[in-house]
Amino acid sequence: MTHDQRLPSAYHRTDAIARAMVSGNHREIIGGMWDEIGRLQFDLLVDGGLQPHHRMIDLGCGSFRGGVHFAGYLDEGNYFGADINASIMDAGYDRELTPLGLNKKVPRANLLVTNDFDVGKLGTTFHYALALSLFTHLPINLIRTCLEKLRPTMTPHGRFFATFFVCDDGLPLWRPLLHPRGGITSYGDADPYHYRVADIEFMARSTGWHIETEVRFDHPRDQRCFMLATA
């Protein structure tokens, strides 16, 4: 999906996204691999301790590739989602959650359309947060904005799982980086973005978080996952 280089990512072209939703490709527009990556992120959080009574926010929830799993598992009202694109969420709600009866567990009030990560508007706190394939589309200061605004909404022992394309030390950050698994090329200054681990540490530390651990994660497009906790 091509995009205006003045925008952080293609997903910020909300009008174009809305037009694409008319054709019914709400699964493909968020990257496809619906079943595989949907189950992968669910297993990631359950293995990380997510239980039905926990409240969870899915940042960049899109059309609920993971949400269909989380909503079915969590107690009623405990799944929350946020995304920049209302049209993608609406399509996912109508075409994925509702046919499974999951709309009864996820009221629309639990879903936030936001371009600035103002998740405090949801009026609750979260035990778990997930940003899967979100920060791969964002420049560093938008990620820091997300981290800074998310932090006050987390419970004292809350866990945040976030995925990145990683540029290993010794490789030029500015050079396009081909990830053989999945065939994605990432960039230091354009979408999809890559970062060094030191960059992730900086983003976390400067916004009141720290990296608790890198989580073993078998992502089919070579993204790596880090669990962050509040400092």
C-alpha positions in Angstrom: 0.0 0.0 0.0 1.7 3.2 -1.1 1.4 6.4 0.9 2.2 10.1 1.0 5.7 10.4 2.5 4.6 13.4 4.4 2.3 11.1 6.5 3.8 8.7 9.1 2.2 5.7 7.4 -0.4 4.6 4.9 -2.9 4.1 7.7 -3.0 7.8 8.3 -4.7 8.2 5.0 -8.0 7.6 6.7 -10.2 8.6 3.7 -8.4 6.2 1.4 -8.8 3.5 4.0 -12.5 4.2 4.3 -12.9 3.8 0.5 -11.0 0.5 0.6 -13.4 -0.8 3.3 -16.3 -0.6 0.8 -14.8 -3.5 -1.2 -14.7 -5.7 1.9 -11.0 -6.3 2.3 -10.8 -5.5 6.0 -8.6 -8.5 6.6 -6.1 -7.8 3.8 -5.7 -4.1 4.5 -4.2 -4.9 8.0 -1.7 -7.3 6.5 -3.6 -10.5 6.0 -2.4 -13.8 7.6 -5.7 -13.5 9.6 -5.7 -16.8 11.4 -2.0 -17.2 11.9 -1.2 -13.8 13.3 -4.5 -13.6 15.2 -3.8 -16.7 17.1 -0.1 -15.8 17.5 -0.9 -12.6 19.4 -3.5 -14.3 21.5 -1.0 -17.0 22.5 1.6 -14.4 23.2 -0.5 -12.6 25.9 -2.0 -15.8 27.4 1.5 -17.2 27.8 2.4 -13.8 29.3 -0.2 -14.3 32.0 -3.4 -12.8 30.6 -6.5 -14.1 32.4 -10.2 -13.6 31.7 -10.7 -11.2 34.5 -7.9 -8.8 33.3 -8.7 -5.7 31.3 -6.7 -5.4 28.1 -6.3 -2.7 25.5 -5.4 -3.6 21.9 -3.6 -0.6 20.3 -4.0 -0.5 16.6 -6.7 -3.1 16.9 -7.7 -2.7 13.3 -10.5 -5.1 12.2 -9.9 -7.3 15.2 -7.5 -10.0 13.9 -6.5 -10.6 17.4 -9.6 -9.1 18.9 -11.8 -12.0 17.9 -9.6 -14.2 20.1 -9.3 -11.8 23.0 -12.9 -10.9 23.1 -13.9 -14.5 23.3 -11.5 -15.3 26.1 -11.8 -12.2 28.3 -14.8 -11.6 30.6 -17.5 -9.4 29.2 -16.4 -5.8 28.9 -12.7 -6.4 29.5 -11.5 -6.1 25.9 -10.8 -2.5 24.7 -9.5 -1.4 21.3 -8.0 1.8 19.8 -7.3 2.7 16.2 -6.9 5.7 14.0 -9.4 4.3 11.4 -13.0 4.2 12.4 -13.8 2.5 9.1 -11.6 -0.5 9.8 -13.0 -1.0 13.3 -16.6 -0.6 12.0 -15.9 -3.3 9.4 -14.3 -5.6 11.9 -17.1 -5.1 14.4 -19.9 -5.8 11.9 -18.2 -8.6 9.9 -16.1 -10.3 12.5 -17.2 -9.7 16.1 -21.0 -9.5 15.5 -21.4 -12.8 13.6 -19.6 -14.6 16.4 -21.9 -12.9 19.0 -18.9 -11.1 20.5 -20.5 -7.7 20.1 -22.4 -8.7 23.3 -19.0 -8.8 25.1 -17.4 -5.8 23.5 -19.7 -2.7 23.7 -18.8 0.0 21.1 -18.0 2.3 24.1 -14.9 0.1 24.6 -13.6 1.2 21.2 -11.7 4.4 20.7 -11.0 6.2 17.4 -7.9 8.3 18.0 -4.9 9.7 16.2 -3.1 10.8 19.3 -3.4 7.7 21.6 -5.6 9.5 24.1 -6.6 6.2 25.7 -7.4 7.9 29.0 -10.8 8.8 27.4 -11.8 5.2 27.9 -12.0 5.9 31.6 -10.4 2.8 33.0 -7.1 1.1 33.7 -5.5 -1.9 32.0 -3.6 -4.9 33.2 -2.4 -5.7 29.7 -1.7 -3.7 26.6 -0.7 -4.8 23.1 0.8 -3.0 20.1 1.3 -5.7 17.5 2.4 -4.4 14.1 1.7 -0.8 15.2 5.0 0.7 16.1 6.4 -0.8 12.9 4.4 1.9 11.1 5.3 4.8 13.4 8.2 7.2 13.8 10.0 7.5 17.1 8.2 10.5 18.6 4.7 9.1 17.9 5.7 5.9 19.7 6.9 8.0 22.6 3.6 9.8 22.6 1.8 6.5 22.8 4.0 5.3 25.6 3.6 8.5 27.6 -0.2 8.6 27.3 -0.6 4.9 27.9 1.5 4.8 31.1 -1.1 6.5 33.4 -3.8 4.1 32.4 -1.8 0.9 33.4 -2.3 -0.9 36.7 0.8 -0.9 38.9 2.0 -4.3 37.6 0.6 -3.8 34.1 2.4 -5.4 31.1 2.7 -3.9 27.7 3.7 -6.2 24.7 5.0 -4.3 21.6 6.5 -5.5 18.4 9.2 -3.9 16.3 11.4 -4.5 13.3 14.9 -4.5 14.7 18.1 -3.2 13.1 20.9 -5.1 14.7 23.9 -3.2 16.1 26.6 -2.8 13.5 24.2 -2.3 10.6 23.6 1.3 9.3 20.3 2.5 10.6 19.7 4.5 7.5 20.1 1.6 5.1 17.0 -0.3 4.0 16.9 -3.6 5.7 15.4 -6.7 4.1 13.9 -9.2 6.5 14.3 -12.5 4.7 11.5 -14.1 6.6 8.4 -12.5 5.2 10.3 -10.5 2.6 9.6 -7.1 4.2 12.0 -4.2 3.7 12.1 -1.8 6.6 13.6 1.7 6.8 15.1 4.0 9.4 13.0 7.0 8.2 10.0 5.6 6.5 7.1 3.1 6.9 7.7 0.3 7.8 10.2 1.5 10.4 13.0 -0.3 12.1 14.8 0.5 15.3 17.8 -0.6 17.3 17.2 -2.2 20.7 18.9 0.9 22.2 16.2 3.1 20.5 13.5 1.0 22.1 15.2 1.3 25.5 15.4 5.1 25.0 11.7 5.4 24.1 10.7 3.3 27.1 13.0 5.0 29.6 12.2 8.5 28.5 8.4 7.9 29.0 8.5 6.1 32.4 8.8 2.5 31.1 11.6 -0.1 31.0 12.1 -3.2 28.9 11.3 -6.1 31.2 12.4 -8.7 28.6 12.4 -9.6 25.0 9.8 -12.3 24.5 10.3 -15.4 22.4 8.1 -14.7 19.5 7.8 -16.6 16.2 6.4 -13.8 14.0 6.1 -14.8 10.3 7.4 -11.4 9.1 10.4 -11.2 11.5 9.0 -8.7 14.0 10.4 -9.0 17.5 8.4 -8.5 20.7 9.4 -6.7 23.9 7.5 -6.7 27.2 7.6 -3.3 28.8 6.7 -2.4 32.4 6.3 0.9 34.2 9.5 2.1 35.9 
